[in-house]
Structure formats: structure tokens, C-alpha cells
């Protein structure tokens, strides 16, 4: 992607069509009110691009559990820009479906994005250890626990759709392209109560930064492949 020093006033779609870097583009809002996407929560798989794209963005989450839906909303935002050589997947279903989506393409790089809770169980309404904190790390840093992989697969069949399970199941049954990354944010609230388009203050305040980090990672991978 060619860098543009001034994207102010440019529509993201226009910037994308011109092949410009848009990580510095200012998006309105604080994270509230973002569209859930054309296939959000209804159909697993690609919502933009195709399997021949060089990079894939995977949005992982739960559509109706507040902050845990953020990965799918980020994916939808990236999909709206129709970036060249970028495919986008809504993986708001099971890790098995995510594994199939990730491994059936010809991607050179995969970026997995979503909320990842640290401390406490899911769907409890309790905050993660550091709500709003964003972490970026290679998929290879998440180990496959061979002693309980069968239990993990069983959990996935029951809908345990976490970033950790998506990465573990994909690595256990297939593999990620070398250099693939995870970008996650710690949730403040992970249960029912908010409208579907809302996040907690800790996550909504960092939403634009989360999107920018995904775009930066795509740009870095694109530049290194030239």
C-alpha cells in the first residue's frame, strides 16, 4: 500500500481504492453505534475479499455479549473499506468454523482480532484484569495443550468461541501462515445488558486504536512482502 501523508477529508473507501495507507484516517465516534456487518452473527466466513487475497483479518467474538463482540465489529469496519488483497472473516460462530475459514485460503498473513479476558470466567459481567489494555503477539506464542485438546474441541462444539480457542484449534488441526498475529483488547463487561452496537467505556475509548493497530499490521506485512 502506498503511503499518503494527508488523508484528512478522504472517505476510507476512496483511500482504499487508491491503494493508500489509511491507518491514520480519523474515524468518527467512540465505538458505539458501529454496524455489526452484513453477515454478523448469521453466517460464518468471509464478508470481504476472497480466498486468493494475500492477507486475512479474522474477527472473533460473541455477537450479543457486549465487549466480546468487538472483534466482529472491527472486522466489519475493515470490510467496509474493501482494501486490495485483504479478505475479512466474521468468525462469530465456533473455532471449528474459524479454522476452516483460515486454512482454506491462500493467505500469506492472518490477523486475529477480538476481546480476550484475563482472569475470571466468560459471561459473568466481571472485568478483565486490565480493561481496555491492548495486546499484540504472534499466534505462535499460544501453545497447543495436547493433554486437553479433545476437551477443547468439545468446548468449541458447544460454542466456546474465544481467541485462545480459535488459535489453538487452528494450530491443532492445521496451521497459520508464518508471522500471523493476534491483536486483542481486555473487556470491561462481557455479558448481556448493552444494546448490540454498544461497548463499555474502556473498550469504546480504545476502539479506533484497535482498528488502527489492525491496519498497521496489514501495512507492515504488505511492506515486508514487497
PyMOL commands that set and color helices and strands:
alter all, ss='L'
color gray80, all
select helices_A, chain A and resi 12-17+66-80+95-103+139-141+146-157+163-173+201-204+207-225
alter helices_A, ss='H'
color red, helices_A
select strands_A, chain A and resi 45-48+55-60+86-91+109-115+134-138+181-185
alter strands_A, ss='S'
color yellow, strands_A
deselect
rebuild
show_as cartoon
